[in-house]
Amino acid sequence: MARSTRSHARRSQPVTFQVRVDLDDAKPPIWRRLLLSSELMLDELHPVLQQAMGWTDSHLHQFLVGENKMDRFAEQFHMQFMLDEGADGVLENRVRLDELLADPKDRLFYRYDFGDGWEHTLVVEKVLPRSGDEPPALCIGGARACPPEDCGGIWGYHELLQDPTIAHEVVPDDFDPANFSVEETNAGLRDLATPPAAASPPDGDRDFQAAATAVGWLLDRAGGHGLRLTAAGYLPPAVVTAAMDELRWRELWIGTCTREDTTAPVFGLRETAQHLRLLRRYRGQLLLTRKGAALRDDPESLRRYLAASLPTPPWWASGRYATDTGPAAPS
């Protein structure tokens, strides 16, 4: 592993970096303005950028620091897989943001999907004082939607905008290149900032079978194209009804079983999947995360993951509830 040549010592007092993130060569510009804690590690910054831009974390990535993104002497910061494959660089989870950025105009480069080659440039605009109650990452501005994954990189995306029929298989039916929402982006960033609960004893994972079955059902429903949420941000009635029927929860619940906000088992199921970062909310949809996609077809690993992430089996998997008063507390 190469030795890091990071030029800045970690700050004794954290600050907030106001950073503009641009998707390189996008015309018109696709950009986000973020407030980032200087204490973020690069492996924590990666999911923030994925969420803020709108990617699905389905490909490899790396960070670079140098004169420009093509600088052959640029220092590279990699995920463990890349180092295992022989890449030269530093493990990203050992590097803190304030070791690379210090002052306005400092830059950091982020590369996602080495096939399509999505290049991003992060530029520090301001260095701000930081209070103890600020979130680690917050979006305060931006413009335009993230391009669809696997559409051929930025040049393929430009061609797609001129002729939408050339990449119809990778473009969602409701894709709007002008769409961007600060509110939806921050909702996703809040989900990222919620830490998983303490681990349960390793020999108790069999108790999580019912929970794994239900979470696996929801991951299957999300599939490759996601689940479109209602205007209020809930699962659509058809999905709520299907969950109650197919998971055999209906006889345990008093209610119509059509609205998520009054069908607490389904509400709890979705909240848990998001809390454990198996699903994420973006542009009015629930999408599989990379972790969710990996566990979707591996029920044994999913059960073990739930057991390692939750202190006890979730209440909605216990089969002990009967009310119609809305989302309930664990029993």
Backbone bond lengths (Angstrom), bond angles and torsions (degrees), N, CA, C in turn:
res aa  C-N    CA-C-N  psi(-1)  N-CA   C-N-CA  omega(-1)  CA-C   N-CA-C  phi
1 M - - - 1.457 - - 1.530 109.05 -
2 A 1.301 117.03 132.83 1.461 120.84 -179.57 1.520 110.54 -68.76
3 R 1.320 115.44 148.59 1.447 121.08 177.19 1.529 108.86 -79.03
4 S 1.340 116.28 137.53 1.453 119.67 -179.85 1.522 110.52 -72.74
5 T 1.312 116.49 141.82 1.465 122.37 174.42 1.518 109.92 -110.83
6 R 1.310 117.18 34.11 1.461 121.65 -179.24 1.525 109.47 -56.32
7 S 1.322 115.99 134.92 1.462 120.04 -169.43 1.517 113.79 -95.33
8 H 1.333 119.20 -7.90 1.452 121.13 -176.25 1.521 110.57 -120.66
9 A 1.326 115.63 140.17 1.459 120.02 171.63 1.524 108.71 -77.88
10 R 1.337 116.47 151.93 1.463 120.01 177.05 1.528 109.64 -63.15
11 R 1.302 116.49 137.28 1.461 121.45 -179.88 1.524 110.58 -67.82
12 S 1.304 116.27 141.11 1.462 119.71 176.04 1.525 111.16 -73.19
13 Q 1.345 116.74 -28.64 1.457 122.44 176.20 1.526 108.37 -119.55
14 P 1.328 118.02 124.71 1.468 119.31 -178.49 1.521 112.13 -65.82
15 V 1.305 115.46 150.94 1.464 123.00 173.86 1.522 108.13 -127.79
16 T 1.317 115.21 174.85 1.462 121.55 174.84 1.521 108.88 -111.12
17 F 1.315 115.61 125.78 1.456 120.31 173.80 1.527 109.08 -92.59
18 Q 1.330 116.70 121.98 1.463 119.47 168.30 1.521 106.87 -86.63
19 V 1.318 115.46 117.41 1.462 121.66 -170.70 1.518 109.96 -125.24
20 R 1.303 115.78 135.98 1.467 120.42 169.76 1.525 108.18 -99.91
21 V 1.330 115.12 130.25 1.465 122.11 178.93 1.521 107.90 -111.52
22 D 1.308 117.13 121.21 1.465 121.86 178.10 1.519 110.29 -114.79
23 L 1.321 115.99 136.83 1.459 121.31 168.79 1.522 106.83 -79.97
24 D 1.316 116.73 112.18 1.462 121.19 -170.88 1.526 112.08 -59.29
25 D 1.337 114.05 139.64 1.469 123.88 173.87 1.523 113.45 70.86
26 A 1.330 118.74 6.28 1.468 120.50 178.05 1.521 109.52 -74.16
27 K 1.326 115.67 129.58 1.468 121.97 178.30 1.523 108.88 -135.04
28 P 1.336 117.53 116.10 1.471 128.29 -2.20 1.528 111.20 -67.13
29 P 1.347 116.88 164.60 1.469 120.72 -172.82 1.525 113.39 -60.34
30 I 1.334 115.25 141.96 1.465 123.39 171.08 1.521 105.64 -115.20
31 W 1.327 117.23 114.89 1.457 119.66 -171.97 1.525 111.42 -147.71
32 R 1.344 115.38 160.70 1.456 123.10 175.20 1.530 108.35 -137.00
33 R 1.315 115.48 145.94 1.477 120.76 173.27 1.520 107.47 -112.88
34 L 1.346 116.15 122.34 1.451 122.07 -173.20 1.524 111.06 -122.87
35 L 1.320 115.70 148.22 1.453 122.85 167.14 1.524 106.90 -104.58
36 L 1.331 116.37 117.45 1.462 121.58 -171.98 1.521 110.32 -121.62
37 S 1.321 115.90 135.48 1.453 120.44 173.43 1.519 109.63 -66.86
38 S 1.330 115.85 136.32 1.463 119.84 177.45 1.519 111.78 -66.86
39 E 1.350 117.49 -13.26 1.463 121.59 -178.76 1.525 113.09 -88.41
40 L 1.317 118.66 -2.40 1.462 120.57 177.94 1.528 110.50 -62.59
41 M 1.325 116.42 132.54 1.456 120.88 169.70 1.531 107.84 -80.78
42 L 1.328 116.33 158.18 1.465 118.55 -177.40 1.520 112.36 -62.61
43 D 1.352 118.02 -33.74 1.460 118.43 178.14 1.525 111.61 -71.90
44 E 1.348 118.14 -16.01 1.464 122.00 172.28 1.527 110.69 -87.66
45 L 1.325 116.95 -31.34 1.461 120.59 176.90 1.522 111.29 -67.83
46 H 1.331 116.77 -34.13 1.477 120.27 -179.05 1.531 112.96 -54.75
47 P 1.360 121.09 -54.18 1.472 118.73 178.93 1.528 112.94 -65.52
48 V 1.336 117.30 -27.74 1.473 119.28 175.02 1.524 110.15 -62.37
49 L 1.320 116.68 -45.97 1.471 119.72 179.59 1.519 111.33 -66.86
50 Q 1.324 117.24 -37.79 1.464 120.64 177.09 1.529 110.28 -59.72
51 Q 1.326 116.09 -47.01 1.458 120.52 -178.75 1.524 111.28 -68.06
52 A 1.319 116.89 -45.39 1.457 120.52 -176.21 1.521 111.82 -64.75
53 M 1.334 116.41 -42.48 1.458 119.06 -179.42 1.524 111.46 -77.02
54 G 1.345 116.88 -37.45 1.453 120.61 -179.50 1.509 114.48 111.12
55 W 1.342 117.59 14.72 1.457 120.73 176.56 1.519 110.57 -75.28
56 T 1.326 117.08 170.43 1.470 121.64 -176.53 1.525 112.83 -110.55
57 D 1.335 118.35 8.63 1.466 122.92 178.18 1.522 111.21 54.63
58 S 1.329 115.77 47.72 1.463 121.44 -177.35 1.525 112.76 -105.73
59 H 1.341 117.00 2.73 1.459 120.28 -175.33 1.529 109.79 -138.80
60 L 1.323 115.66 174.84 1.454 121.81 177.77 1.528 110.77 -73.31
61 H 1.342 115.00 163.97 1.457 119.65 179.72 1.522 109.69 -151.30
62 Q 1.317 116.96 168.05 1.456 122.08 172.74 1.529 109.01 -159.44
63 F 1.327 115.44 159.56 1.460 122.81 172.57 1.517 108.57 -111.40
64 L 1.333 115.19 151.38 1.461 119.86 178.90 1.525 109.31 -140.64
65 V 1.335 116.07 147.82 1.459 123.22 172.43 1.522 107.37 -130.22
66 G 1.332 116.08 125.93 1.455 121.39 179.37 1.507 110.40 -175.77
67 E 1.319 115.76 -170.61 1.458 119.93 179.12 1.521 111.56 -63.37
68 N 1.321 115.46 -36.83 1.467 121.50 176.29 1.520 107.21 -158.74
69 K 1.324 116.75 176.54 1.461 119.99 -175.03 1.528 112.85 -70.14
70 M 1.330 117.34 -15.76 1.462 121.02 179.00 1.523 112.16 -99.30
71 D 1.322 117.95 2.19 1.460 122.66 -178.67 1.531 109.78 -62.00
72 R 1.314 117.74 116.18 1.464 120.26 -176.47 1.517 112.47 -72.20
73 F 1.336 116.27 -11.00 1.458 120.72 175.73 1.534 111.94 -101.35
74 A 1.325 116.30 8.52 1.464 119.87 179.65 1.525 109.70 -62.48
75 E 1.327 115.67 140.97 1.456 119.85 175.79 1.516 108.87 -78.58
76 Q 1.334 116.09 135.98 1.462 121.51 -175.84 1.526 110.26 -111.65
77 F 1.331 114.92 140.79 1.456 121.69 179.65 1.524 107.62 -124.08
78 H 1.332 115.73 121.21 1.457 121.14 -166.72 1.529 112.41 -118.90
79 M 1.327 114.77 159.60 1.453 122.37 165.12 1.533 107.71 -74.66
80 Q 1.349 117.30 160.72 1.456 121.29 -174.64 1.525 112.02 -58.48
81 F 1.329 117.68 -37.70 1.461 121.24 -177.83 1.522 111.20 -57.31
82 M 1.326 117.02 -41.63 1.459 119.73 -177.55 1.525 111.04 -67.31
83 L 1.331 116.64 -38.69 1.460 119.15 178.08 1.524 110.37 -66.75
84 D 1.341 116.33 -38.04 1.465 120.24 177.30 1.523 111.37 -62.84
85 E 1.334 116.08 -29.04 1.461 120.82 -179.97 1.522 112.46 -86.32
86 G 1.339 117.14 1.23 1.455 120.16 174.65 1.510 115.87 102.97
87 A 1.329 118.38 5.70 1.459 120.35 178.52 1.521 110.20 -65.49
88 D 1.322 116.45 148.39 1.454 122.25 179.92 1.522 108.37 -96.67
89 G 1.306 116.83 121.98 1.451 119.60 -179.79 1.509 111.54 165.99
90 V 1.333 115.88 -164.38 1.456 123.93 -175.43 1.521 108.63 -115.79
91 L 1.321 116.52 142.06 1.461 121.14 178.16 1.521 109.56 -65.76
92 E 1.333 116.47 128.32 1.455 120.79 -171.57 1.524 113.84 -64.95
93 N 1.340 118.12 -28.11 1.458 118.41 -177.22 1.522 113.01 -78.82
94 R 1.337 117.14 3.73 1.463 121.12 175.88 1.526 112.22 -102.35
95 V 1.309 117.57 0.43 1.462 121.64 -171.29 1.518 110.26 -118.94
96 R 1.333 116.25 128.50 1.451 121.32 179.40 1.520 109.37 -99.14
97 L 1.317 115.64 151.11 1.462 120.56 -173.36 1.522 111.66 -58.80
98 D 1.344 117.75 -38.91 1.462 118.92 -177.20 1.524 113.08 -75.11
99 E 1.335 117.83 -3.12 1.461 120.48 170.89 1.526 111.73 -81.62
100 L 1.332 116.08 -15.08 1.462 120.89 -177.94 1.523 112.54 -113.21
101 L 1.316 116.68 -29.42 1.461 122.02 -178.78 1.515 109.39 -120.66
102 A 1.337 116.30 142.43 1.467 120.16 179.65 1.514 112.56 -141.30
103 D 1.309 117.66 -39.75 1.462 120.76 -170.58 1.530 111.32 -131.44
104 P 1.329 117.31 162.18 1.464 120.09 174.39 1.531 111.00 -54.03
105 K 1.312 114.43 142.41 1.465 125.80 -178.57 1.535 113.17 83.50
106 D 1.348 117.87 -8.80 1.468 118.17 173.14 1.522 109.48 -62.92
107 R 1.337 116.39 146.22 1.461 120.88 -174.45 1.526 111.80 -127.13
108 L 1.321 113.80 149.92 1.455 123.14 174.19 1.518 106.96 -136.74
109 F 1.329 116.85 136.71 1.459 121.12 -178.93 1.534 109.47 -107.07
110 Y 1.328 114.86 142.17 1.471 121.61 -177.82 1.517 107.96 -131.70
111 R 1.314 115.96 123.81 1.471 121.79 -178.50 1.520 108.73 -114.18
112 Y 1.329 116.20 130.52 1.468 121.87 -179.04 1.514 109.29 -129.38
113 D 1.342 116.57 133.62 1.459 124.45 178.85 1.528 109.58 65.79
114 F 1.321 115.61 93.84 1.454 120.11 -175.69 1.523 112.58 -69.02
115 G 1.326 117.22 -13.86 1.458 120.24 175.65 1.522 111.23 -79.35
116 D 1.325 116.40 -59.55 1.469 119.94 178.16 1.524 111.51 -74.70
117 G 1.324 117.16 -27.13 1.460 120.38 174.11 1.518 114.37 70.51
118 W 1.328 117.10 55.47 1.470 119.95 176.74 1.525 109.19 -79.79
119 E 1.321 116.83 113.68 1.454 122.74 -177.48 1.531 109.50 -104.03
120 H 1.334 115.63 135.12 1.460 121.56 179.88 1.525 109.28 -126.57
121 T 1.311 116.05 143.12 1.459 121.41 174.73 1.522 109.47 -119.01
122 L 1.339 115.66 124.66 1.456 122.38 177.06 1.523 108.09 -103.57
123 V 1.318 117.21 125.80 1.461 122.09 -179.85 1.519 109.07 -123.69
124 V 1.335 116.37 128.37 1.462 120.58 176.51 1.520 109.01 -72.02
125 E 1.327 116.52 124.80 1.464 121.56 176.83 1.526 111.44 -97.06
126 K 1.339 116.37 -40.58 1.460 121.21 -178.70 1.524 108.79 -145.95
127 V 1.322 115.62 153.91 1.461 122.87 170.07 1.522 106.69 -115.55
128 L 1.333 116.46 116.15 1.461 121.83 -170.15 1.527 110.60 -115.83
129 P 1.338 117.32 151.33 1.470 118.95 173.28 1.522 109.93 -65.13
130 R 1.321 115.56 156.64 1.463 120.42 -173.74 1.524 110.61 -127.90
131 S 1.342 115.58 131.65 1.454 120.43 174.76 1.525 109.00 -94.78
132 G 1.324 116.72 165.88 1.448 120.30 -173.62 1.504 115.29 -72.92
133 D 1.348 118.30 -16.88 1.459 119.87 -173.90 1.522 113.68 -103.65
134 E 1.308 118.40 10.59 1.465 120.65 179.59 1.525 110.09 -78.31
135 P 1.344 117.18 145.72 1.467 119.20 175.16 1.520 110.38 -68.15
136 P 1.324 118.17 157.09 1.466 119.79 -179.74 1.518 113.56 -65.34
137 A 1.330 116.63 -24.89 1.462 119.98 179.40 1.518 109.23 -149.43
138 L 1.312 115.98 136.58 1.461 122.17 -179.90 1.521 108.48 -143.33
139 C 1.317 116.42 137.20 1.460 121.72 176.18 1.527 108.79 -95.72
140 I 1.324 117.55 130.44 1.466 121.11 179.39 1.521 112.35 -119.79
141 G 1.309 117.10 2.61 1.463 118.96 177.92 1.516 111.16 179.81
142 G 1.312 115.25 169.82 1.455 119.94 178.98 1.509 110.58 165.57
143 A 1.317 115.58 174.85 1.456 120.17 179.70 1.522 110.31 -153.99
144 R 1.307 114.73 135.17 1.461 125.30 170.47 1.528 113.50 73.46
145 A 1.315 112.69 152.97 1.454 120.67 -175.53 1.520 111.51 -75.68
146 C 1.320 113.82 154.41 1.460 120.79 171.16 1.530 109.01 -66.97
147 P 1.321 119.14 138.51 1.477 119.63 175.65 1.523 110.82 -61.52
148 P 1.321 118.04 155.57 1.468 120.50 174.66 1.523 110.90 -63.89
149 E 1.329 115.97 145.03 1.465 119.69 175.63 1.535 109.94 -61.84
150 D 1.338 115.60 149.09 1.467 123.13 171.05 1.527 113.19 61.61
151 C 1.334 116.47 32.60 1.474 118.59 179.38 1.523 111.93 -99.06
152 G 1.350 117.45 8.33 1.458 119.15 174.78 1.512 114.52 102.23
153 G 1.316 117.47 20.39 1.459 119.44 179.51 1.514 112.23 78.76
154 I 1.327 115.64 -173.89 1.463 119.37 -173.12 1.525 111.93 -64.92
155 W 1.332 116.70 -34.41 1.465 118.41 -179.60 1.524 110.58 -74.66
156 G 1.316 116.93 -36.40 1.457 119.39 173.17 1.519 111.56 -63.24
157 Y 1.334 115.96 -36.29 1.465 120.20 178.32 1.525 111.15 -66.54
158 H 1.329 117.18 -40.34 1.467 119.72 177.24 1.532 110.94 -61.30
159 E 1.338 115.94 -40.80 1.463 119.00 177.71 1.526 110.67 -65.81
160 L 1.327 116.06 -38.62 1.464 120.65 179.18 1.521 111.23 -61.17
161 L 1.348 116.70 -39.99 1.466 119.95 179.87 1.528 111.38 -64.68
162 Q 1.328 116.26 -32.43 1.459 119.73 178.91 1.522 111.94 -77.80
163 D 1.351 115.99 -32.30 1.461 120.69 -179.80 1.526 108.76 -141.92
164 P 1.346 119.09 88.31 1.469 122.76 -175.03 1.520 114.27 -59.48
165 T 1.325 119.07 -16.38 1.467 120.16 -177.01 1.523 112.81 -77.27
166 I 1.335 118.33 -14.38 1.463 119.28 -172.85 1.529 112.52 -75.80
167 A 1.337 118.40 -18.48 1.468 120.23 -179.20 1.512 110.42 -135.86
168 H 1.330 116.71 41.49 1.454 120.36 -173.65 1.521 112.89 -61.80
169 E 1.335 117.57 -25.91 1.461 119.63 -176.32 1.526 112.92 -70.88
170 V 1.330 118.27 -23.68 1.468 120.03 -177.52 1.521 112.62 -106.02
171 V 1.321 117.58 -0.50 1.465 120.80 -176.12 1.520 109.68 -105.76
172 P 1.345 118.51 121.95 1.465 120.33 176.22 1.518 110.86 -59.06
173 D 1.320 116.03 149.67 1.459 120.70 -177.60 1.517 112.38 -59.31
174 D 1.336 116.91 -33.44 1.458 120.04 -176.22 1.523 112.53 -99.50
175 F 1.326 117.89 19.60 1.459 120.17 -178.32 1.519 111.58 -64.18
176 D 1.326 115.72 129.22 1.461 122.91 178.60 1.519 107.61 -126.75
177 P 1.331 119.30 108.71 1.469 120.93 -175.98 1.521 113.80 -62.50
178 A 1.333 117.82 -18.15 1.464 120.21 -179.81 1.520 112.87 -90.37
179 N 1.334 116.93 -5.73 1.466 119.75 -172.38 1.521 112.06 -79.50
180 F 1.332 116.28 130.62 1.461 123.05 170.26 1.515 108.74 -157.76
181 S 1.311 117.25 137.01 1.461 122.44 -178.64 1.518 110.08 -130.94
182 V 1.327 116.70 119.24 1.463 121.00 174.49 1.519 110.14 -62.45
183 E 1.339 116.71 -40.29 1.464 120.79 -177.25 1.526 111.37 -63.05
184 E 1.329 117.97 -46.71 1.465 120.72 179.65 1.528 111.07 -65.56
185 T 1.321 115.97 -37.97 1.463 119.45 178.67 1.518 110.77 -62.72
186 N 1.331 116.65 -44.63 1.462 119.37 -179.26 1.524 112.21 -69.69
187 A 1.324 117.52 -29.74 1.462 119.29 174.57 1.522 110.06 -61.55
188 G 1.323 116.56 -41.81 1.452 120.22 177.30 1.519 112.59 -67.91
189 L 1.330 117.05 -37.50 1.461 120.35 178.05 1.525 111.32 -66.54
190 R 1.327 116.91 -34.06 1.465 119.32 176.16 1.525 110.60 -65.33
191 D 1.332 116.91 -38.91 1.465 119.66 176.87 1.523 111.13 -61.10
192 L 1.344 116.97 -39.42 1.462 120.37 179.43 1.522 111.49 -64.27
193 A 1.344 116.36 -34.88 1.460 120.47 -174.78 1.517 113.03 -78.50
194 T 1.351 117.98 -9.58 1.463 121.08 -179.50 1.518 108.98 -81.78
195 P 1.328 118.43 113.55 1.468 119.37 -176.92 1.514 112.14 -72.93
196 P 1.321 118.93 146.80 1.463 121.38 173.75 1.515 110.96 -61.74
197 A 1.313 116.43 154.85 1.463 120.78 179.53 1.520 110.42 -73.45
198 A 1.312 115.76 169.96 1.461 121.17 -179.08 1.519 111.25 -63.27
199 A 1.318 115.93 151.76 1.467 121.23 -176.51 1.521 111.02 -73.19
200 S 1.323 115.80 151.16 1.456 121.89 175.70 1.519 109.26 -95.25
201 P 1.323 118.52 166.50 1.465 120.59 177.96 1.528 110.78 -57.43
202 P 1.331 118.62 138.56 1.469 121.77 -175.11 1.516 113.81 -61.66
203 D 1.343 118.44 -25.10 1.461 119.39 -177.25 1.526 112.27 -86.69
204 G 1.341 117.25 3.35 1.459 119.11 -178.16 1.517 113.71 -102.11
205 D 1.349 117.56 13.00 1.455 118.31 -173.64 1.519 113.06 -68.70
206 R 1.341 118.62 -21.76 1.460 120.04 178.38 1.522 111.46 -63.70
207 D 1.331 116.68 -25.93 1.460 120.50 178.56 1.523 111.74 -68.65
208 F 1.316 117.09 -11.07 1.460 121.30 -176.22 1.528 112.23 -99.74
209 Q 1.320 117.96 11.76 1.452 120.40 -176.89 1.529 111.87 -61.27
210 A 1.344 117.12 -46.18 1.468 119.69 -178.74 1.520 110.75 -62.93
211 A 1.327 116.14 -40.16 1.465 119.54 178.80 1.524 110.71 -65.10
212 A 1.340 117.02 -41.61 1.459 120.40 179.85 1.523 111.21 -64.14
213 T 1.327 116.89 -38.03 1.461 120.26 177.70 1.520 110.91 -61.73
214 A 1.341 116.45 -44.28 1.465 120.36 -178.35 1.521 111.37 -69.38
215 V 1.334 117.12 -44.56 1.461 119.46 179.56 1.530 109.95 -64.27
216 G 1.330 116.85 -40.90 1.457 119.54 177.05 1.517 111.96 -60.53
217 W 1.331 116.54 -37.51 1.474 120.54 177.11 1.521 110.13 -60.39
218 L 1.346 116.94 -44.78 1.461 120.03 -178.45 1.521 111.39 -68.84
219 L 1.323 117.87 -37.71 1.460 120.51 177.22 1.522 110.84 -63.58
220 D 1.346 116.95 -39.16 1.463 120.23 176.30 1.515 111.05 -62.76
221 R 1.337 116.39 -40.94 1.465 120.67 179.21 1.525 111.19 -62.34
222 A 1.335 116.28 -39.34 1.468 119.31 179.42 1.525 110.58 -67.16
223 G 1.332 116.50 -40.20 1.457 121.42 173.89 1.516 113.16 51.82
224 G 1.309 115.46 -150.27 1.454 120.47 -177.11 1.507 115.25 -83.01
225 H 1.331 117.05 -18.45 1.465 119.55 -173.95 1.517 112.88 -111.43
226 G 1.322 118.94 -1.48 1.450 121.15 177.16 1.519 112.86 82.08
227 L 1.317 114.32 175.24 1.458 122.58 177.27 1.520 108.71 -115.46
228 R 1.311 117.09 124.76 1.459 121.49 177.90 1.520 109.53 -75.54
229 L 1.335 117.53 123.95 1.455 122.50 179.73 1.525 110.68 -85.17
230 T 1.328 115.70 162.27 1.455 119.95 175.90 1.522 109.30 -73.14
231 A 1.333 116.12 172.71 1.459 120.33 179.61 1.523 111.54 -60.81
232 A 1.327 116.83 -27.94 1.467 121.27 179.07 1.527 112.35 -85.23
233 G 1.332 117.67 -2.47 1.454 121.11 176.77 1.504 115.74 91.57
234 Y 1.349 117.43 17.51 1.459 121.41 -179.18 1.533 110.93 -107.56
235 L 1.334 115.52 164.66 1.460 120.33 173.82 1.518 110.15 -62.67
236 P 1.318 118.49 146.08 1.465 120.23 179.93 1.521 111.70 -66.08
237 P 1.327 118.02 151.93 1.466 121.56 -176.77 1.523 113.58 -52.86
238 A 1.337 118.32 -39.67 1.464 120.13 -178.01 1.527 111.31 -62.05
239 V 1.324 117.30 -36.04 1.461 120.62 179.94 1.522 110.10 -72.62
240 V 1.329 116.86 -40.07 1.469 120.58 178.15 1.532 110.03 -60.25
241 T 1.328 116.31 -47.68 1.464 120.66 179.53 1.522 111.63 -62.30
242 A 1.339 116.09 -43.15 1.464 120.07 179.81 1.524 110.87 -62.68
243 A 1.325 117.55 -40.41 1.459 120.47 178.72 1.521 111.29 -61.32
244 M 1.329 116.29 -46.34 1.458 119.67 -178.30 1.520 111.94 -65.11
245 D 1.349 116.79 -34.99 1.462 120.66 179.83 1.525 111.95 -77.59
246 E 1.325 116.87 -51.19 1.460 120.62 -172.42 1.521 112.96 -74.66
247 L 1.339 117.19 -25.93 1.454 120.29 175.50 1.526 112.17 -92.07
248 R 1.325 115.92 1.47 1.467 123.91 176.78 1.532 111.99 59.84
249 W 1.320 114.50 43.12 1.457 120.61 178.43 1.532 112.06 -99.17
250 R 1.326 118.20 -13.37 1.456 120.29 -170.10 1.527 112.56 -60.57
251 E 1.335 117.10 -39.51 1.464 118.85 -177.12 1.522 112.32 -70.33
252 L 1.344 116.89 -11.57 1.459 120.53 179.67 1.521 112.47 -95.76
253 W 1.311 117.11 -1.03 1.465 120.66 -170.08 1.522 110.93 -128.95
254 I 1.315 115.98 135.14 1.462 121.41 177.13 1.515 108.02 -98.32
255 G 1.302 117.72 114.29 1.454 120.78 -178.94 1.508 110.63 156.77
256 T 1.328 115.83 177.73 1.462 120.47 -177.65 1.519 112.50 -78.44
257 C 1.325 117.32 -21.41 1.474 121.72 178.45 1.523 112.10 61.26
258 T 1.322 116.58 39.02 1.458 120.27 177.25 1.524 112.28 -120.02
259 R 1.332 117.39 -21.84 1.463 120.32 -178.27 1.521 109.87 -114.32
260 E 1.337 115.20 129.44 1.457 118.75 -178.38 1.527 111.73 -62.62
261 D 1.338 118.38 -37.58 1.457 120.39 -175.86 1.526 112.99 -70.29
262 T 1.339 118.40 -12.29 1.461 120.77 174.94 1.533 111.78 -118.61
263 T 1.316 115.82 12.22 1.475 121.28 177.75 1.520 107.08 -125.34
264 A 1.313 115.44 83.31 1.461 122.22 -169.03 1.525 114.83 -57.75
265 P 1.350 121.00 -36.89 1.469 118.19 178.91 1.528 112.97 -59.00
266 V 1.329 117.21 -41.64 1.462 120.45 179.64 1.531 110.01 -70.64
267 F 1.329 115.98 -39.71 1.458 120.49 176.58 1.529 109.77 -58.30
268 G 1.333 116.42 -47.12 1.454 120.48 -179.97 1.518 112.89 -64.22
269 L 1.327 116.60 -38.70 1.462 121.50 178.22 1.527 110.60 -60.42
270 R 1.323 117.03 -49.18 1.474 119.66 -178.85 1.523 111.07 -65.56
271 E 1.339 117.07 -43.09 1.459 120.31 -179.57 1.534 110.93 -60.68
272 T 1.316 116.71 -39.94 1.461 120.15 179.40 1.528 110.96 -65.96
273 A 1.322 117.13 -44.05 1.464 120.32 179.93 1.522 111.39 -61.81
274 Q 1.321 117.09 -37.08 1.460 120.18 177.41 1.519 111.03 -73.27
275 H 1.319 116.95 -42.60 1.462 121.74 -179.90 1.523 111.44 -58.37
276 L 1.326 116.63 -37.32 1.461 121.53 -179.94 1.523 112.40 -88.65
277 R 1.327 115.67 8.08 1.463 122.42 173.70 1.521 113.09 61.87
278 L 1.312 114.87 36.89 1.460 121.27 173.18 1.523 110.50 -94.10
279 L 1.321 116.09 -26.76 1.452 123.39 174.74 1.522 108.22 -129.74
280 R 1.320 116.27 150.01 1.454 119.64 175.12 1.516 108.97 -135.30
281 R 1.311 116.12 152.88 1.457 121.21 -178.84 1.517 109.38 -99.20
282 Y 1.330 116.09 130.49 1.464 120.24 178.34 1.522 109.48 -155.93
283 R 1.327 114.70 131.79 1.462 122.27 177.74 1.521 111.77 49.17
284 G 1.336 116.31 46.46 1.448 120.81 176.07 1.510 114.93 73.34
285 Q 1.328 117.13 16.20 1.458 120.82 179.71 1.529 110.52 -128.89
286 L 1.332 115.63 155.93 1.460 122.16 166.43 1.517 107.34 -98.85
287 L 1.329 116.69 121.76 1.455 121.68 -177.12 1.522 110.29 -118.87
288 L 1.311 116.36 148.01 1.452 120.58 173.18 1.526 110.03 -65.73
289 T 1.313 116.62 135.27 1.455 119.87 167.49 1.530 108.44 -80.96
290 R 1.314 115.54 175.66 1.460 118.60 177.10 1.526 110.55 -62.18
291 K 1.346 116.05 -41.02 1.459 120.27 177.73 1.527 110.39 -63.68
292 G 1.334 117.06 -43.62 1.455 120.30 179.34 1.513 112.35 -61.67
293 A 1.321 116.58 -40.92 1.465 119.98 179.04 1.518 111.14 -65.12
294 A 1.343 116.30 -37.14 1.467 119.79 -179.12 1.526 111.93 -68.78
295 L 1.347 116.40 -34.49 1.460 120.15 -176.32 1.523 113.31 -91.45
296 R 1.305 116.32 -11.74 1.470 120.79 -175.33 1.523 112.24 -56.46
297 D 1.317 117.92 -40.62 1.470 122.11 -177.16 1.523 112.89 -106.44
298 D 1.329 116.04 20.76 1.459 120.43 -178.91 1.526 108.79 -134.17
299 P 1.341 117.62 77.72 1.473 120.40 -173.56 1.525 113.81 -60.33
300 E 1.325 117.90 -33.18 1.462 119.40 179.23 1.524 111.01 -65.43
301 S 1.322 116.09 -45.37 1.464 119.81 178.88 1.528 111.10 -67.63
302 L 1.320 116.77 -34.78 1.457 120.06 177.92 1.526 110.59 -63.15
303 R 1.333 116.26 -43.92 1.459 119.61 178.98 1.529 111.06 -61.64
304 R 1.317 116.32 -43.31 1.466 119.48 179.51 1.529 111.24 -66.03
305 Y 1.322 116.27 -36.14 1.465 120.08 179.09 1.530 110.70 -65.24
306 L 1.326 116.97 -42.50 1.460 120.18 177.34 1.526 110.68 -63.21
307 A 1.314 116.50 -42.92 1.464 120.41 -179.12 1.527 111.78 -64.36
308 A 1.318 116.31 -34.14 1.465 120.01 -179.72 1.524 112.57 -81.04
309 S 1.327 117.89 -15.02 1.463 121.64 -174.10 1.516 114.05 -106.84
310 L 1.329 117.76 -17.67 1.464 121.83 -176.39 1.528 109.85 -121.12
311 P 1.333 117.78 142.59 1.465 119.63 -179.01 1.521 113.40 -69.87
312 T 1.324 117.24 -32.47 1.470 122.63 178.66 1.517 107.78 -144.75
313 P 1.336 118.34 162.63 1.469 119.28 174.84 1.524 109.81 -57.49
314 P 1.331 118.95 138.65 1.467 121.28 -177.81 1.523 111.86 -60.77
315 W 1.312 115.84 147.54 1.459 121.42 -175.04 1.520 112.55 -60.14
316 W 1.360 116.82 -33.85 1.459 119.79 -176.23 1.531 111.99 -71.39
317 A 1.338 116.86 -12.27 1.468 120.18 176.78 1.520 111.78 -97.15
318 S 1.354 116.85 2.20 1.461 119.38 -174.21 1.518 113.35 -83.07
319 G 1.359 117.85 -21.32 1.461 120.60 -177.38 1.518 113.05 76.00
320 R 1.357 116.62 22.84 1.465 119.63 -179.86 1.517 108.92 -127.23
321 Y 1.332 116.37 79.92 1.457 119.61 175.99 1.522 107.85 -161.78
322 A 1.315 115.70 150.65 1.462 121.56 177.42 1.515 107.90 -167.62
323 T 1.318 116.94 90.39 1.465 123.13 179.23 1.512 108.56 -157.72
324 D 1.304 116.53 164.42 1.464 119.30 176.11 1.511 109.56 -132.01
325 T 1.322 117.48 31.17 1.453 121.41 -174.69 1.519 113.58 -97.61
326 G 1.321 118.40 6.37 1.442 120.16 176.80 1.525 111.10 110.98
327 P 1.357 116.27 -176.15 1.454 120.75 -177.31 1.528 110.66 -53.41
328 A 1.336 115.52 128.85 1.468 120.83 -173.04 1.509 111.06 -107.51
329 A 1.307 114.86 162.00 1.454 120.73 175.61 1.530 109.42 -81.89
330 P 1.328 117.12 157.89 1.457 119.68 178.45 1.532 110.57 -57.82
331 S 1.339 115.38 142.40 1.460 119.32 178.37 1.510 110.92 -88.14
